[in-house]
Structures are given as structure tokens and as C-alpha cells.
Amino acid sequence: MPPLTSRGRPAHPFTGARVLRAEDSPTNQRIGVIMLEKLGCRVDVVADGADAVQALAAAPYDVVFLDCQMPNMDGYAATGEIRRREAAGGARSRTGSPRPCWARRRSMRCSVPPCSGIGPERGGR
């Protein structure tokens, strides 16, 4: 039986998930946090890909959402570095499997399926 909320309804499957959101726009940061918290996620926010890589080295996350266009290190470069570290035996998700990373441009629609490249994180160009 799935976990229940305080009102007796089934909890969302993402309840309790640790999420890292890398986004340089303060407005998009707030929107992303609100949406993810409504799903029951615990969310940390960083402003660029380099900070995301550092955050992943310091704490385990279940999923990472990366903006594609950020200062210092964009989402594609950050994903490549995350995958490189995972392949070298670095940090992985709390379950021990490679963590999902999604890099998306602001102009993309959510219904666009991911393209091939680095994996599900290469959201098309």
C-alpha cells in the first residue's frame, strides 16, 4: 500500500525525493521550487552548473533539473561532468543507480521527448 498523507489520501510517488534544481533566473527558481514542493519533493537550488556539480559532491540527490543556458557552466557541461564523475565511481543517487539529469531550454515544451546524446538529459536543440 502506498504511503498516505495526513488526510488519508495516497501520497505522491515523489514524496520525500531529494531534488537539485540548477537555474540562474530567480523567477524560474521560485516557480520550480513551488511546483516540486507541491509534489512532496525536498528541493535545493543553485544558480549554475558548477554549483550543481559541487552540491552533488556534498549530498545525495534523487534527481537533478538543469537549465541549459547558465553562466559559468551550462546544463549540458554540468551533466557531462556529473556522468564523468559517476563513471569514475563518484556519487550516485541514494539508490546507487545513476541519477536522472534533465537539461532543458526555457523555450522547450514539456511534451517534447528527450533527444539522444548524453542520455535523457539532452533535451534537444
C-alpha positions as CSV (number, residue, x, y, z in Angstrom):
1,M,0.0,0.0,0.0
2,P,1.4,3.5,-0.9
3,P,2.1,5.9,1.9
4,L,-0.8,8.1,2.9
5,T,-0.9,11.9,3.5
6,S,-2.3,13.3,6.8
7,R,-5.7,13.5,5.1
8,G,-5.7,9.7,4.3
9,R,-5.1,10.2,0.6
10,P,-2.2,8.3,-1.2
11,A,1.0,10.4,-1.2
12,H,2.5,11.4,-4.5
13,P,5.2,8.9,-5.6
14,F,7.8,11.8,-5.4
15,T,7.1,12.5,-1.8
16,G,10.4,12.8,0.0
17,A,12.5,12.8,-3.1
18,R,15.7,15.0,-2.9
19,V,15.8,17.3,-5.9
20,L,18.5,19.6,-7.0
21,R,17.4,22.5,-9.3
22,A,20.1,24.4,-11.2
23,E,18.6,27.7,-12.6
24,D,20.0,31.2,-12.9
25,S,16.7,33.0,-13.1
26,P,15.3,33.9,-9.7
27,T,11.7,33.8,-11.0
28,N,12.2,30.3,-12.5
29,Q,13.9,29.2,-9.3
30,R,10.8,30.1,-7.3
31,I,8.4,28.5,-9.8
32,G,10.4,25.3,-9.9
33,V,10.6,25.1,-6.1
34,I,6.8,25.7,-5.7
35,M,6.0,23.0,-8.3
36,L,8.4,20.4,-6.9
37,E,7.3,21.0,-3.3
38,K,3.7,20.5,-4.3
39,L,4.8,17.0,-5.4
40,G,6.3,16.4,-2.0
41,C,9.9,16.9,-3.0
42,R,12.7,18.4,-0.9
43,V,14.4,20.9,-3.2
44,D,17.7,22.7,-3.1
45,V,18.5,25.4,-5.7
46,V,21.8,26.5,-7.1
47,A,22.5,29.2,-9.7
48,D,24.7,27.4,-12.2
49,G,26.1,24.1,-13.4
50,A,29.4,24.4,-11.5
51,D,27.4,24.9,-8.2
52,A,25.3,21.8,-9.1
53,V,28.4,19.6,-9.6
54,Q,29.7,20.8,-6.2
55,A,26.3,20.2,-4.5
56,L,26.2,16.7,-5.9
57,A,29.6,16.0,-4.4
58,A,28.4,17.1,-1.0
59,A,24.9,15.5,-0.8
60,P,22.9,12.7,-2.4
61,Y,20.1,13.7,-4.7
62,D,17.5,11.5,-6.4
63,V,17.1,13.8,-9.5
64,V,18.7,16.9,-10.9
65,F,17.0,19.5,-13.1
66,L,19.4,21.7,-15.0
67,D,18.8,24.8,-17.1
68,C,20.7,24.6,-20.4
69,Q,21.8,28.2,-20.5
70,M,23.5,29.3,-17.3
71,P,26.7,31.3,-16.5
72,N,30.0,29.6,-15.7
73,M,28.8,26.0,-16.6
74,D,25.7,25.3,-18.6
75,G,23.4,22.3,-18.1
76,Y,25.0,20.2,-20.8
77,A,28.5,20.7,-19.4
78,A,27.3,20.0,-15.9
79,T,25.6,16.8,-17.0
80,G,28.7,15.7,-18.7
81,E,30.8,16.3,-15.6
82,I,28.2,14.5,-13.4
83,R,28.2,11.5,-15.7
84,R,32.1,11.5,-15.8
85,R,32.2,11.5,-12.0
86,E,29.6,8.7,-11.8
87,A,31.6,6.6,-14.3
88,A,34.8,7.2,-12.2
89,G,33.0,5.8,-9.1
90,G,31.8,9.1,-7.8
91,A,28.5,10.0,-6.1
92,R,25.3,8.4,-7.4
93,S,21.7,8.6,-6.3
94,R,20.6,7.4,-2.9
95,T,19.5,4.1,-4.5
96,G,23.0,3.6,-6.0
97,S,21.9,3.9,-9.6
98,P,22.9,6.8,-11.9
99,R,20.7,9.8,-11.0
100,P,18.4,11.2,-13.7
101,C,19.5,14.6,-15.0
102,W,17.4,16.7,-17.3
103,A,18.7,19.7,-19.1
104,R,16.1,21.8,-20.8
105,R,16.0,25.1,-22.5
106,R,13.3,27.6,-21.4
107,S,11.8,27.6,-24.9
108,M,11.1,23.9,-24.9
109,R,7.7,22.4,-24.3
110,C,7.4,19.7,-21.7
111,S,5.8,17.4,-24.3
112,V,9.0,17.3,-26.4
113,P,10.6,13.9,-25.9
114,P,14.3,13.9,-25.0
115,C,16.8,13.5,-27.9
116,S,19.7,11.2,-28.0
117,G,23.0,12.5,-26.7
118,I,24.2,12.2,-23.2
119,G,21.0,10.4,-22.2
120,P,17.6,11.6,-21.1
121,E,19.2,14.8,-20.1
122,R,19.9,16.0,-23.7
123,G,16.7,17.8,-24.3
124,G,17.2,18.8,-27.9
125,R,18.5,21.9,-29.6
